[in-house]
Amino acid sequence: MKPAERYPAVLLLAFGAFWTALAIAPSYRQDWLLENVLIIVAVPLLAATSRSLRFSNFAYTCLFAFFVLHVIGAHYTYSEVPWREWLHLQGAGTGPGPASRNNYDRFVHFCYGLLVFPAVWELFAARANPQRIWRYVMPVMFLMAHSVIYELIEWGAAVMFGGDLGVAYLGTQGDEWDAQKDMAMAVAGVLVGLLLTLAVNPSARRTANPAGNQ
């Protein structure tokens, strides 16, 4: 097997090691379990379908990066990820008002749109093959819809479990517009992902408007 063909397996092993390390003593075990439902479903599904639907190594790398960001959020809970300390910004955003909010969750919502987009683009090319403008619209709408579904799942889980667990999982941090802002960040990530896909992969533009479909 060529090194390029082994690459997804290498990423899977690396992610497994990273996930295992962060599974040790998370800040809030129950929230960690809820957050990892995504990992438990998505990663085995990608592995099981890798033969019938083999994404590019670039798309797998983007998915790997997104999953790493997600499990970091799950380990600390999204509202308590110490990113300021990592960037040596201990004094930033510690006072009252909007600046005190931990925006790691917003960052990951943006990265969801940005980093999952390449795989979704390839999924539609392989399974739906939309033509003309639909080549652009369908992957974008697909990810936008999933962002809405995720917010609905968060809401339902918060109502179901309630208490501190519901608050930790929902992660609004007192912002009544949190869900809308999260979805807006995901949409922004999707649009940037689309532009980068078209810029990095010129063949994507040709696929979107094949000869004969002028």
Residue pairs with C-beta under 8 A, 6 or more apart in sequence:
4 57
7 57
7 60
8 50
8 54
8 55
8 57
8 60
11 60
11 61
11 64
12 43
12 47
14 64
15 43
15 64
15 67
15 68
18 68
18 71
19 39
19 71
22 71
22 72
22 74
22 75
23 32
23 75
26 32
26 74
26 75
26 76
27 75
27 76
27 77
27 80
28 77
28 165
28 168
30 161
30 165
30 168
31 74
31 77
31 165
31 168
31 169
32 74
32 75
32 77
34 157
34 161
34 165
34 169
35 70
35 71
35 73
35 74
35 78
35 169
36 71
36 74
38 70
39 67
39 70
39 71
39 74
42 67
43 67
46 63
53 123
53 126
53 127
55 63
55 118
55 119
55 122
55 123
56 118
56 122
58 118
59 118
59 119
59 121
59 122
60 119
62 114
62 115
62 116
62 117
62 118
62 119
63 115
63 116
63 119
65 111
65 115
66 108
66 111
66 112
66 115
66 116
69 107
69 108
69 111
70 108
72 81
73 81
73 104
73 105
73 108
76 82
77 168
77 171
78 102
78 104
78 105
78 108
78 171
79 102
79 104
79 105
79 168
79 171
79 173
80 102
81 102
81 104
83 102
83 104
84 90
84 92
84 93
92 99
93 99
93 100
93 101
93 102
94 100
101 173
101 175
102 173
105 171
105 182
106 181
106 182
106 185
107 185
109 147
109 182
109 183
109 185
109 186
109 189
110 185
110 186
110 188
110 189
111 189
112 143
112 147
112 186
112 189
113 143
113 147
113 185
113 186
113 187
113 188
113 189
113 190
113 191
113 192
113 193
114 189
114 190
114 192
114 193
114 196
115 189
115 193
116 143
116 193
117 139
117 143
117 189
117 190
117 193
117 194
117 197
118 193
118 197
120 139
120 142
120 143
121 139
121 194
121 197
121 204
123 139
124 130
124 135
124 138
124 139
124 142
125 135
125 207
128 138
130 137
130 138
131 208
131 209
131 210
131 213
132 208
132 209
132 213
133 208
135 207
135 208
135 209
136 194
136 208
139 190
139 194
140 190
140 191
140 194
143 186
143 190
144 183
144 186
144 187
144 190
147 182
147 183
147 186
147 187
148 183
151 179
151 182
151 183
154 169
154 170
154 171
154 179
155 170
155 179
157 166
157 169
157 170
158 166
158 167
158 169
158 170
159 166
160 166
161 169
170 178
171 178
172 178
172 179
175 181
197 204
198 204
198 205
